[in-house]
Amino acid sequence: MGTPVFHAEYACSEGCGFRASLLEVVYRCPKCEGLLEVAHDVEALRSVAAEEWKRRFEQRFGASRLPYASGVWGKHEWVYPQLPAEDIVSLGEGRVPLKALPRMAAELGLASLDLKECGVSPTGSFKDWGMTVLVSAVKHMRARGVPIRAVACASTGDTSAALAAYCAAAGIPSVVFLPKDKVSLSQLVQPVANGARVLSLDTDFDGCMKLVQQVTRDSGLYLANSMNSLRIEGQKVVALELCQDLGWEPPDWVVIPGGNLGNASALGKGFELMHALGMISKRPRLAVAQAQRANPLMRSFRGGFAELVPVKAERTLASAIQIGAPVSFRRAVKMLKAFDGVVEEATESELANAAARADREGTFACPHTGVALAALEKLVAQGVIARGARVAVVSTAHGLKFPDFKVGYHRKSLEDVTSRFANPPVDLPANLDAVRAALSDL
């Protein structure tokens, strides 16, 4: 028996039968306008036994040199098997910590609660997982004569940082569309520093998204948002790595913050592929968490997953998911139905306090992770997530990107937030008695 040849191509996610090469510049099905997905030759992947895949992935996981020093490219065959190693653009993404939160788990009555800290990544968010695949694919296309001048995205912060960094590493021009005054300075400075052409537009994310889709109809400008299914391929590896962290025993539930909803479909895709290849014995249930001020998926869920009705997203501390018209809505709903999934929301006060509660166990949670943790608390209180369950929460970015959120919380200055875990500095005169008095209760 010869060595199996692994292959992937685009396919319509709506099932209309459209197929295309990954070298084509295409984002939607020309037949039905549905989003595409990267379809793998599952039978070829199945020709390698599940235990052999586990052995390979474990062996590669400790590599110190690229490409296997990347948690994404250590699973090359499951991501973009035809891509030559010399075209990989990696910053060493993936292989991030799985942090246990035992005190919070005990308080909620869970068997375990783990935080997959995707913010411990080169540009500080889970976007790196997908961007390494997309920018590598662009490098591969340009090397083969496809006339791509630059790569463009609309962003609420994290996508722009990842795109700019990976394009800088590859020597490819990048353009980012940001909603003016709606991203933190810490996020804005990342694409600026990496040399992107930054367009600060007087609109919200949904307005930026509309414009970037129009601009990238010019095939010389390549679209890098999550409607591009190459991004989803990288992000699905979060699910693979999570199961690898847990000895290939998936948790009972996975909770994910949801904005544009690419991550919900990505993780579902990863779990589906592992289950199909016998890598895991069951599929976890999925919960998508939204900010109450930007909750189109939650509204759909309340109506039995009714068709999307776009909303005007209100200003929220969870700025990266302040999205009222998510482009991956249909893909996310498809996965939620397949995984018996649910949707929950969090108020500003709930998300801020949940993030602060997790910080008390040594993490530094971003507001979007706070949305997921707050939704988890509510789902446990409702009995949707049973006591005794094993739960993993995907932490999407590092709290260092949101210093105003952290400082404001502990100063008790955040609007509409009651800071239950505020821990402001204690101002004292510089004398020994005052210091001893302040420490007397320790």
N, C-alpha and C positions, 0 to 999 in steps of 0.2 A: 504493500500500500504506500503510495507516494505521500509527500508532505502536502498537507491541505493548503489550498490557496484561499486566503481570506479576502473578502470583497465587501464594499459598502457603496450605496448609491442613494440618491434622493428618491423619495416616494411621497405621494400625496397622503397627508395625514387623515384625509376624509375618506380614503379608500377608493378613489375613482380610477385607480390603475396607472396614473402618470408616473413615469420613471425618468431620471436624468442622471448624467454623470456628475460627480462632485466637482468636476472642473468647470461646470457651467455656472454662469452668474444668474441665479434664479432663486427667488424667495417664496413665491406662491405658485400653486398649480395653475397652469394656463387654461385648464379645462373648467375648474370649479372655483378658483380663487382661494382654495383652502391653503393653509400653511403646509410646508413640507416637513418631512422627518428624514433622518438618515436611517436607511434600512440595511441591516446586515444580513449576510448569508448565514442564517442560524444553523443550517445543517452542516456547513463547513466548520463553524465554531464547535458544534456538538461532536465532531469527529475527534476532538481532544477531550478526554475524560475530565469530569469536574475536579477530581482530586489533583490531576495534572495542572489544571489552570490555577488551583489554589497554590500548588507548589511553586509554579512560575511566579505568580504575583508576590508570594512571600519572599522568594529569593531576590526579586528585583527591588523590593521595598526598602532595603537597606543600602542600595547603591549610592555611591558618593559622586558619581559622574553622570552627566546627561547622556542619553535621554532618560535612563531609568531613575535618575535622581529626582525626576518629576513624578509625583503621584499619579498624574494623568497619563504620561507616556509610558509608565511602567505597565500600562494596560493598553498598549498601542493597538493590538489586534481587535480590541473591542471598541475602538474610538474611530480611527481613520487608518485601516490596515494598509492601504495602498501608498500612504504618504512616505516618501523616502526619509530616512533619518536625517539626512543633511538639510532638509527643509524645515525641520522642527525648530520653532522659536519658543524657548522655554526660559523662565526665570526661576525655576525650581519650585513651582507651585504644587499644591497638594501635600500629602503626608502631614496633615495638621493634627493637633492634639484632640483627643476625645476626653473631655474633662468631666469627671463625676461631680455631681452636686448632691452629696449624701444628706446634708441637713435639710435641704429643700425637699428631697425625695421623702425623707422621714416625716416631715411636716404635712406633706400631701398624702401620705400613706401609700407611696409607690415603692415597688421592689427596687427600682433603680431609676435614676434620671441622669442622662449624659448629655453634655453640650459639645456638639461637633464644631470646633472653633475655626470656622473657615476664614475669619478675619486675620488669623496668624498666617498670612500669605504675603507674597511680594508687594502687592499694592494695597493690602489690608482688607480685601473682601473676597467673597466666593466668585466674583466675576472673573478672576484670574483663571479659574478652571475651564471656562468656556473660551476665554479670549486666546489662550495658548493654541487651541485648536483652530479657531477662526483665522488668526494672523498667520499661523503655519500654513493653512490652506491657501491664503492669499500669496504668501511667498512662493509656494509651489506653482500657483497659477501664473504669477508674473514670470517665473523662470521658464515657463512653457509658452510665453508669448501672449498671454491674456492681458489686454491693455487696461490694467487697473492703475489709475494715477494715485488714488488715496483711499483710505478707509474712513467712513463717517458713522457717527452714532448720535442719537439723542440720549440725554442722561440726566439723572438726578444726583449724580456725583460719582458713584462707584464704577459704573460702566466706562465713563470717560477716563478715569484714572487707569483702569486696566488697558483700555485700548491705546492710550497714549504711551504707556510704558512698553507694551509689547511691540507696537509699531516702531518706537524708538530703538528697541533692541534689534529689530529687523531692518532698520533703515528705510521704512515705508512711511510716507506722509499720512497724518491723521487729522481729522476734523471732528470737533465735538460741538453739539448744540446743547447749551445749558439754559434752563429757565432763570432769568435774571433775579438775583436776590433770594433764591429759593434753595441754594445749596450752601453748606458750611464752607467757610474760607479754607479749612483744612482739606476739603475735597476739591475745591476750585483750584488750589495751588498745584495739585498733582499733575493734571494735564498741562498746565502752564509750564511747569518745570521740565516736563518731558518733551516739550517742543511742539505740542499739538496746536493747530489753528483753532482757537477757542472763540465761539460765537455765543455771546451772552444775549439771549433774546427776551424781549418783553412779553413773555407768555408763560404758561405752565408747561409741565412735562408733556402733556397730551398735545399741546400746540407744537412743541419741538419735534415730537414723534411724527406728526403730520407733515411737517416741513422736510424732515430728513428722508421720509419715504418718497416725497416728490423729487428731491434733489438726486437721490440715488437711482432714479429711473434712467439717468445717464449711466450707462454700464461702466464708465471709467471711474465712478465713485462707488465703492463697495459698502453695502449696509452691514453694520456690526451689531445691531440690536438683537434681542433674543428671538425675534420672529425669524432670524436666520438660524436654521436648525443645526449648523455647525457649533454654535454656542451651546446648544442643548446637549450635544455629544460630550463636550467636556464636563458640563455640570452634572451629568448623570453619574460621573465617576465618584461624586460625593457619596452616593448610595453604595457603590461598590466598596469604597474605602471604609465607610461606616460599618458595613458587615464584616469586613476584614478585621477591623479593630475589635469587633465583638466575637471573634473566633468563628465567623460565618454563621452566627446565630442572630438573625435580625431581631430588633426590639418588637414589642407589640404595637407601638405607635411611633410615628415620626411626625413632629410638628414643624411647620415651615412658615416663615413670614411670606406674605403674598402681595405683590404689587402688580408688575406686568405679567406675572404668573408663569414665566418660563421655568422657574425652579421647580414648581409643582409637577409640571410635565416631565422635566428632566429626571427628577428623583424617581418618579413612577417608572420611567423608561428603564432606569438602571435596575430597579428591583424586578421588573418584568423579565429582563434579559437573564439576570442571575437565576431566577426561578425556572425559566425555560431550559437553562443549561444544567440544572441540578445542583447549582452552587449553594442554594438555600432551600430549606424545606417548606417555608411558608412566606407569604408576603405580609408586611406590616400594614396596618391601617394608616391612612394619611389624614392629617388635619392642617388646613391652611388658615393662617391667622392674618387678619387685616386690621388696620387702624380704623376706628369707628368713623373717622372723618374722611376716609377714602375706601369705601367698602362695597364696590359693585358686585364682587363675587359673593359676599355675605348676603346681599339683597337677592341675588339669584338663588342662592341656597335656600333661603326662607321660602321661596316660591317653587321649591322642588327642582332646582337647577333650571329655572326659566331662562330664556334667551337674555343675553346681556343688554342691559339698559345703561349706557354710559352716564356717569354722574360728574358733576363739577367737584373735583377733589378739593376739600378744604385744607387749610394749612394745618400740618401736624408735625409733632416732634419727630415722627418716623418719616422724614422727608424723602427717603429713597423709595418708599412705597406710596407716596402721595400721587396716585395714578387713578384716574377715573374711567379710562377706556383701555383696559389691558389687552394687548394684541394676542396674547396666548390664551385667552379665555376658553376657547373651544377645546384646545388641547388639554388644559388643566381640568376642565369639567369631565372630559373623557377619562382621565386618570383617576379623578376622585370617585367617579362611579365604579371604575374597575377595582378600586381599593377600598370600597365601602367607606369613603372618606367623608369628612365633615368640614364645616367652616365656622370659625368663631371670630369675634372682634374684640378690640380693647380700646378703652377710653385713654385720654392723655394721662390721667392720673394712674390708671391701672398699668399702663406700659412702663411709665417711669419708675413706679415702685417695684415692679417685677424685675426690671434691670438692676435696680439698687439692691434688691434682695439677693440676686445671683452674685453681685459684686462682693457681698459679704463672705462668699466662699472662694474668693481669689481670682475671679474672672474680671473682665472690664467690658460689660455688655453694651452694645450699641442699642439705640432706641428700637430698632426693628427686631432685634433679639428679644427686647423687652415685650414687644407685641406678642411674639410667640410664647414667651413664658407666662404672660398674663392670660392668654387664651388657654394655655394648659391648666392653669389654676381654675379657670371657670369650667372647663370641660370635666375636670375631676369633681368639682363641687356639684355639677349637674348629673354625675354618674355616667356620663358618656365614656370617659376613660375610667376604667374600674380601678379601685384601690388594689394594690398588688401588681399593677401592670409595670412592664419595663418600657421606658419612654426615652427617646432621643429627640433633642431639639437642635435644629440647624441654626447656628449663630452665623449670620451672614456677613458681618463686618466687625472691625475692631473699634472699640469705644474711643480710642485715641483720635478717630476722625470727627468726633462730636464733642469737643471740649466744652462748648457753651452749654450743651445739654447736661453734662456732668457737673460743671460748676454751678449752673443755675439750680439744679436739683438740690445740691447740698447748701446753697444759699437760700433756698426756699423762695426763689424768684421766678420759677417757671409758671407761666399763665395756665390756669385750670389744673394745676397739680398740687395735691397735698402730699408733701414729702414725708412719708412715714419712717424712712430710714436715713433721714438727713444726718450728716456727721460733720458739721462745720468745725473749723479750727477753734481752739479755746484761746482767747486773748488773755494774757496774764502779765503782770509786772515781772521783771527779771529778778526774782528773789526766790531763795530756796523754800521758804515756808509756803508760798503760793503754789510752787510746783508740787510740793509734797501733798498739799491739800487737794490739788487737781487729780492726783494719782491715788488717793486714799481708798478708792473703791475697787481697785484692781486686785 
